[in-house]
Amino acid sequence: MATSGTVQTAVLSAAYAHSDIEQARPLLDALDLGFKAVEADVWAAGPALLTSHDFDKIRPNVRLRNTYLQPAWRRLTRDGQIRADGTPVWLFVDFKTPPRRTYAALRRELLRWPGLVGKPTPRGPTRAAIHVVLTGWRPSAEAIQGERDRVVLLDGRLGDLGRITNPELMPVVSDDWSKTFTWRGEGPMPKGERDRLEAYASEAQRHGQRLRFWSTPDRAGVERDRIWGTLLEVGIGMINTDDLQGLAAFLKSEGVPASKD
């Protein structure tokens, strides 16, 4: 995999890198494979935002700034864009600590990077290298939607479908697959569950939103491929994985179109 220069890779519109900090090169591996979105887990420690998927793996020098924002800025200033085709990366910031203090620290950090982070507008986020989406233990929509100079978007939950329908506030709705469906890819998806999945996807699409599930089976094999194929068939929007190479290969084999936003 290349380590210098912007890699000429088509952006995989459905690719979401979960637990991205555990990759060999956080952010950069996902970018070079064409992933649309990456997830950074953050823990607020005073003004610092430490980056780790698990509490027992936290290290004081592994921070959102030096693992995501600075590498993105270096690539942007070196090449004029973060990707060869100019499309932004969606950076999902997964709050692991209480939302009020975590968001206060994150907002201060993001405002240090004008030109790198896009701002939501009625016509979509301003053109920038990164669009930041809050997920995990994040603030409510009510807490941030009227904020002046807002620089973040929100990841919703299934309970928000049809209730918060503004994609400039909530472009993605995500939830736990293991708590929503019993199907794990063995044989065809039960009709009742398939109908429910299609209804969720249709409702999200109706409002210009994407749908994502975490905790989908992620071990390579027929079952995982069957689930991923089903998610593509219903127009799920984003597929969650820790296996970046595996999902990139699958999406390319399925001819998933490149992203335009």
N, C-alpha and C positions, 0 to 999 in steps of 0.2 A: 504494500500500500504506500502511496506517495506521501511524503512528509513535507514537501515544500511546493508552493504554487497552488493556485486554485484548481482542484481536480475537475475535469470535464465530465461530470456525472449528472444524468437526468435526475430530477428531484422526484422521489417516490412519494406521491401525494398521500398514501395511506400508511406510511412507515413512521412508527413512534418508538423511540428508544427509551425504554423503562430502565430505571437504575443505571443511568448512563455513567455515573461517576465510577462504576466498577469496570468500565472498559479500559483498555490499555492507554488510550488517549481520549479522555473525556471530551465531548463535543466534536473533536476533529475526526474520529473514526466514523461517527454518525454522518457528519457532513460529507466525508469522502465517499461514503456508500450511498449518498443521496437521500438520507432520511429527512422527512418533512419536519419532524418534531423530536426534541430531546427533553428528558426530564431530569432536573437537578433537585435533589432533596436537600433542604436547608434547615439548619438549627441556629436560632438566634442566641448569641452569647455576647451580651452588651451590644456594641455597634457592629460586631462581626457577624457574618453569615457563614457558618461552617457547613461544608458539603459532605454528606455521608448518607448512605441508605440506612445504615444501622447505627444505633447510639454507641455501641461498643467499638465501632470503627472510626469514630470521630478523631481527627487530628487537627491541631491548632493552625497548621499552615495550609490546610486544604480548604479553600474558601471559594465562594461563588465568584469573587473578583478574579482570583488568579487561575481558576480552573475553567471558567466560562467567559466572563466579560473581557478580560485582557487578551486571551487567545483570539476571540472574535474581533476585537479592536485591531489587533496586529494584522490579521488577515484582511480586514476592511481597509486599513490604511496602506497596506502593501499592494493590494490588488484593485482597490476601488470598490470592491463588493465582496460579500462573504461567500457567494457561489458564482460559478462561471456564468450562469444565466441571469444573475441579479436577483433571484427570488430570495426572500428572507427565510430564516429558520425560526420556528416557533419554539421558544424556550419555556417549558412548563416548570415553574418553581413550586415544588411540593413542600408545603409548610409542615414541619415536624414539631414546632413549638407554637405556643399560643398566638393566634392571628394578630392581635393588636400590636404587640411589640415586634413580632416578626415582620409585619407589613411596614411598620415605621422604619425599621432598619433597612428593609428592601427598597422602599421608596427613596430614602436618602441615597442609597447606593446607585439606583438607576438614574437619578437626576444628575449624577456625575458624568454620564455618558451620552450627552446630546449628539444626535446623528447616528448613534448605534442602535438606540431603542426607539421603536415607533410609538406614536401617540394615536389612540382611537379617535376617529372622526365619523361624521354621518356617512361618509363614503368609504369607510374602512380605515384601518390603521395607516398613518402616514408612511411613506416609503422609507424603510430603514432595514438594517441588516437583521435585526431581532425584533420579534413580537413576543412580549412576555405575557404568559397566561398563568394565573394563580390556581393551584390545585392543592389537594390535601386539606389540612386544617386552616383553610384560607378565610379571609373576611367574607361577610355576606355581600350580596349584590347591593343591598340597601346602604351598606357602610361606605361603598366607594363610588356608586354610580353618579352622584352629583359632584364628585371631587373635581376641583379645578386643576387643569394640567395633568389629568390622569394618564399614566404611562403603562397601565396594565389592563389585561382582559381577565375574565373569570372562566374557570372550568366548572360546569354545573353538575347536577346529579339528576337521576331519573325523575325525581319529584319536581324538578324545574321544567321538564318538557311541557310545552304548552302554557307555562306560567311566566317564565322569563324568555321572551322570544326575540330579543334584540341581539343579533350576532355581533354588533359593535361593542357589546358588553360581555356577552357569553357566546363565543363562537363554537364551543365544544361542550358536550354533555357526556360525562363519564360515570361509570359505576362498576361495582364488583360482580364479575361474571359468576363466581362461585356462590354468591348469595342471591342471584337472580335466575339462574338456569341450572338444571341438574345434568344436562347433556355435556359429556366430556369427549365427544368425537367418536364414540363407538357406535357404528351404524349411522343411519340417518337421524337427523334432529327430530324429536317428537313434534308432531304437527302443532299441538297447542303452544309449545315453546317457540317453534318457528313462526307461527302467526304473531305471537307477542313480540318477537325480535323485529319482524317486518313492520309492525305497528310503531315501535319505537323509532326505527330508522326513518319511516315515512314522516313521522311528526317532526323529527329533527330536520330532515330535508326541506319540509314545507316552510321552515323559518330560516333557511340558509345556514343551519348549524350542522356540525359533525358529531358523530357518536363514537365513543370509545369504551371498551371494557378492559379493566385490569383483572388479573388472576385468571386469564384464560390459560388452558394447558399449554405449556411452552417447551415440552420435551420433543425433540425431533421425532417424526414418525407419521404414520398414516392418520392417526387421530388428530394431531395438530394441523396437518394439511387440510383435513376435512373441515375443521372449525374455521381456519383461515379462509378457505374457499367459500364457506357459507357466509362469512362476514362480508366478503367482497360481493357476493351475489345480492345481498340485501342492501348494499350501499351504506355500509356502516360508517365510513369516513376515515377512521384511523384504527390500525391494528397494533396492539401493545406487545412488545417482546423484549427479552433480555438477550436474545440470540440475533444480533444485528445481521451477521452474514447470512443466517438461515432465512430471515424474513426478506432481505434484499434479493436473494436468489429466487425465492418463491414469487415475489411480486413481479420480478422481471420475467419469469417463466409464464406468468399469467397475463403479461402485457398491460399491466396497470399504467394508466396515463400519467405523464409528468404533471406536476403541480404548476399552477399559474399565479399563485398568491402566496 
